[in-house]
Amino acid sequence: MNDIQKTSIFLGVAIMFGALALFTGSPSQPTLAQFSDKGEPFYPQFTDPAAAASLEVIDYDEESGTATPFKVQVRDGRWTIPSHYNYPADGEDRLATTAASVIDLAKDVVQSDRLQDHEQLGVIDPLDATISTLKGRGKRVALRDEAGAILAEFIIGREVEGRAGFRYVRIPQKKRTYAVKMEIDISTRFADWIETNLLDVQSFDINSVQIQDYSIDESTGRVISQGAISLEKTNSEWSLSDLPPEKELDTGKINTMTRALAGITITGVRPKPAGLTSDLRTEDNLTLDLPAQLSLQSKGYFISQDGRLLSNEGEVSIGTASGVRYTLRFGEILVGKGMEVSAGTETDATDEAADDEATDIEATDSGEGTENRYLFVTAEFDETLLGTKPLAPVMPVTPTIPEEKIDASESNASTEDPETQAPPEVNPEVNPEGEPEGEPEANPGGNPGESTGGDPGGTQESEGDPITEGDPGGDPDNTETEIADAAGQDPPPDSPPDPPPTSSPDPEAMAAYEAALEQFVKDLQAWNEQVDAGHELATGLNDRFAPWYYVISAGDFQNIRLSRDDLVIDKPAEDGD
């Protein structure tokens, strides 16, 4: 064995012992560098969901090749949607839930470090203009704090085949893609981020519905009226005042209508011009400038010559148990999908009405998407909707002592004393000699107040003459004085005479009155609280409605804007007919 062979043997043994020492000295298998972050959170510094002040989602439409932004943020202390003209969002709870779910996201499985795999995994950045392909682009999601700093940001790709609840995810500007278990509903639907109950009313609270069934011929400016429909609900039963005896109401249609009113789905919004908003908080005698009128006309609304607001397809007024009366006016049709409907394609919320009109006509003429309709809403408080105002109970009348119960001695004393006797009652139909008088004769030559017979003093008035001063039927202030003078008595003093003797009120009647009075005070307080709450609700609703044209689905429109033929059906034939 030469030296070279010996050296080779020693070297081999050394390598073997070194390898043995390496494996026996480590408690676990070695981890490759590319798997070193497996199981770690994506953003370990992001631990407080309340720190999230905005959520921005960039979605991508492969058919049109366009990226659609959607953002919810806090602005001046209010949640708004900047992509929809800063419309108020009901997003605080939803964003907090989303933020909490993002905090829990971890790098479950390292899927790939290859840039070439991004298209297949669906994680190409939707904002990346350097890549020509339209396929394989993901949804980019970013959470920011109040200062605008990134709290978390992802590109979410396709679902992982064969692994429910897993999606491919990567961080922007990073090549590595992970398979991540995530159950986050990051919606970009406008309707998912707003108050869904537009009218803030429940179907069972609706007690009256007034439908003004008319339309406007825009070519001639004529209002084509089909009449009015007035529905009222009493004890859960609906009635129509002018319902023919052979007809009856279709209660199924009414129930469908009230449910649609309580659940109107807002599919989009458009801002009204600034000057129009304040004018339309009240509807009486509207006087608008030309730009405001053009804005209204582009959405299907017109001002009549007497200052009333009219709409293309009539209006529906509903009265509620809260005392709020809503008026819904239905305008122009809008056909489209996605952002065409929810926000339009206007680049600026202050665009001229003519631009708005052109946008909507283009969407309608394309024939693509779903049919929708503009809606104009106002609210007012109507006290009569609260029912009858509580009335105060009437205090029981204290009875006077019957005449026969008066002390006999006082009665006898009054009849024996000539100075206290009342003058004898005179029958106007009997003369002083006891003979009945006839009808007074005409007095062609005498004074208007005289007659040829009857009253010897010549003061009796003919029928129809005005009451003269001093007559007991005239000035009530002089009545007692006149009677006293005629009886030869002194006029009564200025102070009123003593009331006749009375007895105590009936105890049971007084107890009932006091109980009713106590209940009245409670009922009146509750009534006043309802009135105050109704005024406050109507004011808040008008503040919410005034800045916006709403867009609703064609289905809601068809269920709400009903005609008489929709609501009235024939009564079923009775047996034997």
Protein Blocks (a to p, Z undefined) as FASTA:
>chain_A
ZZklmmmmmmmmmmmmmmmmmmmmpcbdcddfklmmgoiafblmlmbfklpgbdcddddd
fknopacddddddeehiacdfknoopacdfklmmmmmmmmmmmpccfbafbfcfklmmmn
opacfklmkbmbfghiacddddddfkopafbdcddddddehiahiacdddehiabdcddd
ddddcdfbfklmccfblnopafklpmbdcdddddddfknopacdebjaddddeehiacdf
klcfkbccdfklmmmmmmmmmmcccfbdcdddfklmmmmmpcghpacdfklmmmmmmnop
acdfkopacdfkopaddddfkopacddddddddddehjllmnojafbfkbcfklmmmmmm
mmmmnopajddddddddddddfklnopadddddddddddddfklpcfklmmmmmmmmklp
ccddddfkbcfkopacddddddfkbcfkbcfehjfnlpaccehiacdehiaklcfklmmm
mmmmmnopacddfbdcdddddddddfklmmmmmmmmmmmmmmmmmmmmmmmmmmmmmmmm
mmmmmmpccdddfklmmmmmccfklmpccddddehZZ
